[in-house]
């Protein structure tokens, strides 16, 4: 992968990791400051919106965000997996919540809601960024990028008619 594109994708990775850390810290602070852990949750409340579960997920987001941030700095592809795992778990919980809303709301109303738009757009952005970062950090692709750059620096030869003189390969 070319160096400017690599920096561009890493910048998006940094933005994603810092966002995960930032919002994880905000959720933990709001739960602990308002003493929400002592209140009892409604039995009909969605699993993810209960205070204890929200605290657990926020701690998981902070841990995954830190691992992902350190992986970006060290360019380690293994550091992408914890973040991708917690992202997929969170995304599947949002999917379950959206499907459960179909009991009380019309399908068109759920599909056209802001939640559904975020449900579709954020995973595309984060997913593509994680996949591209994984490929960028893969050593096989690093070696191919060096070969591509070396091949691009070779002079272009034009020939007319006869067999070309191939002295560069």
C-alpha positions as CSV (number, residue, x, y, z in Angstrom):
1,X,0.0,0.0,0.0
2,X,1.3,3.4,-0.9
3,X,2.5,5.6,2.0
4,X,0.0,8.4,1.7
5,X,-2.9,6.0,1.6
6,X,-1.5,4.1,4.5
7,X,-1.3,7.3,6.6
8,X,-4.8,8.2,5.6
9,X,-6.2,4.8,6.7
10,X,-4.2,4.9,9.9
11,X,-5.6,8.4,10.7
12,X,-9.1,6.9,10.4
13,X,-8.1,4.1,12.6
14,X,-6.8,6.6,15.2
15,X,-10.1,8.4,15.0
16,X,-12.1,5.2,15.6
17,X,-9.9,4.1,18.5
18,X,-10.0,7.6,20.2
19,X,-13.8,7.7,19.7
20,X,-14.2,4.3,21.3
21,X,-12.0,5.4,24.3
22,X,-13.7,8.8,24.6
23,X,-17.3,7.5,24.6
24,X,-16.4,4.5,26.8
25,X,-15.0,7.0,29.4
26,X,-18.1,9.2,29.1
27,X,-20.5,6.2,29.7
28,X,-18.5,5.0,32.7
29,X,-18.4,8.5,34.2
30,X,-22.1,9.0,33.7
31,X,-22.9,5.6,35.3
32,X,-20.7,6.1,38.3
33,X,-21.5,9.8,38.9
34,X,-25.2,9.3,38.8
35,X,-25.0,6.2,40.9
36,X,-27.1,4.2,38.4
37,X,-25.7,0.9,39.6
38,X,-27.9,1.0,42.7
39,X,-31.1,1.5,40.8
40,X,-33.0,-1.5,39.7
41,X,-33.6,-2.0,36.0
42,X,-37.0,-2.7,34.6
43,X,-37.4,-6.3,33.6
44,X,-38.6,-5.1,30.2
45,X,-35.6,-2.9,29.6
46,X,-33.3,-3.9,26.7
47,X,-30.2,-5.9,27.9
48,X,-27.7,-3.3,26.7
49,X,-29.5,-0.3,28.3
50,X,-29.3,-1.6,31.9
51,X,-26.7,0.1,34.0
52,X,-24.5,-2.9,35.0
53,X,-24.4,-4.2,31.4
54,X,-23.6,-0.7,30.1
55,X,-20.7,-0.4,32.5
56,X,-19.4,-3.8,31.4
57,X,-19.6,-2.9,27.8
58,X,-18.0,0.5,28.4
59,X,-15.0,-1.2,30.1
60,X,-14.8,-3.7,27.3
61,X,-14.8,-0.8,24.7
62,X,-12.0,1.0,26.6
63,X,-9.9,-2.2,26.8
64,X,-10.5,-2.9,23.1
65,X,-9.9,0.7,22.2
66,X,-6.5,0.8,24.0
67,X,-5.4,-2.5,22.4
68,X,-6.4,-1.1,19.0
69,X,-4.7,2.2,19.6
70,X,-1.5,0.4,20.7
71,X,-1.8,-1.9,17.7
72,X,-2.1,1.1,15.4
73,X,1.1,2.6,16.8
74,X,3.0,-0.6,16.5
75,X,1.3,-1.7,13.3
76,X,0.2,-5.1,14.6
77,X,-2.6,-6.7,12.8
78,X,-3.5,-8.9,15.8
79,X,-4.6,-5.8,17.7
80,X,-7.5,-5.4,15.3
81,X,-9.3,-8.6,16.5
82,X,-10.4,-7.5,20.0
83,X,-11.8,-4.2,18.6
84,X,-13.6,-6.0,15.8
85,X,-15.0,-8.6,18.2
86,X,-16.5,-6.0,20.6
87,X,-17.8,-4.1,17.6
88,X,-19.5,-7.1,16.1
89,X,-21.1,-8.0,19.5
90,X,-22.3,-4.4,19.9
91,X,-23.6,-4.3,16.4
92,X,-25.5,-7.6,16.8
93,X,-27.1,-6.3,20.0
94,X,-28.3,-3.2,18.1
95,X,-29.7,-5.5,15.4
96,X,-31.6,-7.4,18.1
97,X,-32.9,-4.1,19.5
98,X,-34.1,-2.9,16.1
99,X,-35.8,-6.2,15.3
100,X,-37.5,-6.1,18.7
101,X,-38.9,-2.6,17.9
102,X,-40.8,-4.2,15.1
103,X,-43.4,-5.4,17.7
104,X,-44.4,-1.9,18.5
105,X,-43.6,0.1,15.3
106,X,-44.2,-0.3,11.6
107,X,-41.4,-1.7,9.4
108,X,-41.2,1.4,7.3
109,X,-40.9,3.6,10.5
110,X,-38.0,1.4,11.8
111,X,-36.2,1.3,8.4
112,X,-36.4,5.1,7.9
113,X,-35.3,5.9,11.5
114,X,-32.0,7.5,12.4
115,X,-31.1,4.4,14.3
116,X,-31.3,2.3,11.2
117,X,-29.2,4.7,9.2
118,X,-26.5,4.6,11.9
119,X,-26.9,0.8,12.1
120,X,-26.0,0.6,8.4
121,X,-23.4,3.4,7.9
122,X,-21.2,3.1,10.9
123,X,-20.4,-0.6,10.4
124,X,-19.5,0.1,6.8
125,X,-17.1,2.8,7.8
126,X,-15.5,0.9,10.7
127,X,-15.6,-2.4,8.9
128,X,-13.8,-1.2,5.8
129,X,-11.3,0.7,7.9
130,X,-10.5,-2.4,9.9
131,X,-10.2,-4.6,6.8
132,X,-7.9,-2.1,5.1
133,X,-5.8,-1.7,8.2
134,X,-5.5,-5.5,8.5
135,X,-4.2,-5.7,4.9
136,X,-1.9,-2.7,5.4
137,X,-0.3,-4.3,8.5
138,X,0.0,-7.8,6.9
139,X,3.7,-8.4,6.0
140,X,2.8,-10.1,2.8
141,X,1.2,-6.9,1.5
142,X,4.1,-4.8,2.8
143,X,6.5,-6.8,0.6
144,X,4.2,-6.5,-2.4
145,X,4.0,-2.8,-1.9
146,X,7.8,-2.5,-2.1
147,X,7.9,-4.6,-5.2
148,X,5.1,-2.4,-6.8
149,X,7.0,0.8,-6.1
150,X,10.2,-0.7,-7.5
151,X,8.4,-1.8,-10.6
152,X,6.8,1.6,-11.0
153,X,10.2,3.3,-11.1
154,X,11.4,1.3,-14.1
155,X,11.4,3.2,-17.3
156,X,8.6,2.7,-19.8
157,X,9.8,1.4,-23.2
158,X,7.9,1.9,-26.4
159,X,8.5,-0.2,-29.5
160,X,7.1,-0.2,-33.0
161,X,7.0,-3.2,-35.2
162,X,9.7,-5.8,-34.3
163,X,10.1,-7.8,-31.2
164,X,10.8,-5.7,-28.1
165,X,14.2,-5.7,-26.6
166,X,13.4,-6.8,-23.0
167,X,16.6,-5.9,-21.1
168,X,14.9,-4.6,-18.0
169,X,13.3,-7.8,-16.8
